[in-house]
Amino acid sequence: MRDDMDFLQNVLIGLGSFALYFAVSLLALVLFKTVYALVTPHDEWKLVKEKNLAAAVAFVGAILGFSLALASAASNSVSLIDYVVWAIVALVAQIFAFLLSRFYVPQLSQRITDGELPAGIVLAGISVATGILNAACITY
């Protein structure tokens, strides 16, 4: 019986940290969405509302790439401040991935605005790949 109580107590102690990290993660996602939308010449939300599949795929890829890095940062950080620093690094990495992909896909934003699915898929792939590499590099 005592072991069950100790286990429950340990779970409840960890619940506060979980809630804090999860809340910061949600705020980081909102911040990412806002900054990403400011950096990209196309309006992701407007295009998604207009049922633009290329924009939806590209945007989901960016969110997944960012979330992969966030997950690794949450797993490997030694403090909340450490986590926030790595979240900022992940945000910068995703912005860099978008800017870099514009060199490889001519008129990327216009092609996404025009609904060209291949352009959205390429951007999503670059974003997810960036997130995976970023996540791997955060492990220490």
C-alpha positions as CSV (number, residue, x, y, z in Angstrom):
1,M,0.0,0.0,0.0
2,R,2.8,2.4,0.9
3,D,4.5,1.8,-2.5
4,D,1.2,2.8,-4.2
5,M,1.1,6.0,-2.2
6,D,4.7,6.8,-3.0
7,F,4.0,6.2,-6.7
8,L,0.9,8.4,-6.6
9,Q,2.8,11.2,-4.8
10,N,5.6,11.1,-7.4
11,V,3.1,11.3,-10.2
12,L,1.4,14.3,-8.6
13,I,4.7,16.0,-8.0
14,G,5.5,15.6,-11.7
15,L,2.1,16.9,-12.8
16,G,3.1,20.5,-12.0
17,S,6.2,20.3,-14.2
18,F,4.2,18.7,-17.0
19,A,1.6,21.5,-16.8
20,L,4.2,24.2,-16.9
21,Y,6.2,22.7,-19.8
22,F,3.0,22.0,-21.7
23,A,1.7,25.5,-21.2
24,V,5.0,27.0,-22.4
25,S,4.9,24.6,-25.3
26,L,1.5,25.8,-26.4
27,L,2.7,29.4,-26.0
28,A,5.7,28.6,-28.1
29,L,3.5,27.1,-30.8
30,V,1.4,30.3,-30.9
31,L,4.5,32.4,-31.1
32,F,5.9,30.2,-33.8
33,K,2.7,30.4,-35.9
34,T,2.7,34.2,-35.5
35,V,6.4,34.7,-36.3
36,Y,6.3,32.2,-39.2
37,A,3.2,34.0,-40.7
38,L,5.1,37.3,-40.5
39,V,8.1,35.9,-42.3
40,T,6.3,34.2,-45.1
41,P,5.0,36.4,-47.8
42,H,1.9,34.3,-48.1
43,D,-0.9,34.3,-45.5
44,E,-1.1,30.7,-44.4
45,W,-4.4,31.0,-42.4
46,K,-6.2,32.8,-45.2
47,L,-5.0,30.3,-47.8
48,V,-6.0,27.4,-45.6
49,K,-9.4,28.9,-45.0
50,E,-9.7,29.1,-48.8
51,K,-9.0,25.4,-48.9
52,N,-5.5,25.8,-50.4
53,L,-4.0,22.3,-50.0
54,A,-0.5,23.4,-50.8
55,A,-0.5,26.0,-48.0
56,A,-2.1,23.6,-45.5
57,V,0.6,20.9,-46.2
58,A,3.5,23.5,-46.0
59,F,2.1,25.0,-42.8
60,V,1.5,21.6,-41.1
61,G,5.1,20.6,-42.1
62,A,6.5,23.7,-40.4
63,I,4.4,23.1,-37.3
64,L,5.5,19.5,-37.2
65,G,9.2,20.4,-37.7
66,F,9.0,23.0,-34.9
67,S,7.1,20.5,-32.6
68,L,9.7,17.8,-33.1
69,A,12.4,20.1,-31.9
70,L,10.2,21.3,-29.0
71,A,9.7,17.7,-28.0
72,S,13.4,17.0,-28.0
73,A,14.1,20.2,-26.0
74,A,11.4,19.3,-23.4
75,S,13.0,15.8,-23.0
76,N,16.5,17.0,-22.8
77,S,16.4,20.4,-21.1
78,V,17.7,20.8,-17.5
79,S,15.4,23.7,-16.7
80,L,12.5,25.7,-18.0
81,I,14.9,28.4,-19.1
82,D,17.0,25.9,-20.9
83,Y,13.8,24.7,-22.6
84,V,12.8,28.2,-23.7
85,V,16.2,28.9,-25.1
86,W,16.0,25.7,-27.2
87,A,12.5,26.6,-28.3
88,I,13.8,29.9,-29.6
89,V,16.6,28.0,-31.4
90,A,14.0,25.8,-33.0
91,L,11.9,28.7,-34.1
92,V,15.0,30.3,-35.7
93,A,15.9,27.0,-37.4
94,Q,12.4,26.8,-39.0
95,I,12.5,30.3,-40.2
96,F,16.0,29.6,-41.7
97,A,14.6,26.5,-43.3
98,F,11.8,28.5,-45.0
99,L,14.3,31.2,-46.2
100,L,16.7,28.6,-47.5
101,S,13.9,26.7,-49.3
102,R,13.1,29.9,-51.2
103,F,16.5,29.5,-52.9
104,Y,15.8,26.0,-54.0
105,V,12.1,26.4,-55.1
106,P,11.8,29.5,-57.3
107,Q,8.8,31.7,-56.4
108,L,7.9,29.4,-53.6
109,S,5.4,31.6,-51.9
110,Q,3.6,32.5,-55.1
111,R,3.5,28.8,-56.0
112,I,2.0,28.0,-52.7
113,T,-0.5,30.8,-53.0
114,D,-1.4,29.4,-56.4
115,G,-2.1,26.1,-54.8
116,E,0.8,24.1,-56.4
117,L,0.9,21.1,-54.1
118,P,4.4,20.0,-55.1
119,A,5.8,23.4,-53.7
120,G,3.8,22.8,-50.5
121,I,5.1,19.3,-50.1
122,V,8.7,20.3,-50.7
123,L,8.5,23.1,-48.1
124,A,6.8,20.7,-45.6
125,G,9.6,18.1,-46.2
126,I,12.3,20.7,-45.7
127,S,10.5,21.9,-42.5
128,V,10.1,18.4,-41.1
129,A,13.7,17.4,-42.0
130,T,14.9,20.6,-40.3
131,G,12.9,19.7,-37.2
132,I,14.3,16.2,-37.1
133,L,17.9,17.4,-37.4
134,N,17.3,20.1,-34.9
135,A,15.7,17.6,-32.4
136,A,18.7,15.3,-32.8
137,C,21.2,18.1,-32.2
138,I,19.3,19.2,-29.0
139,T,20.1,15.9,-27.4
140,Y,23.1,16.2,-25.1
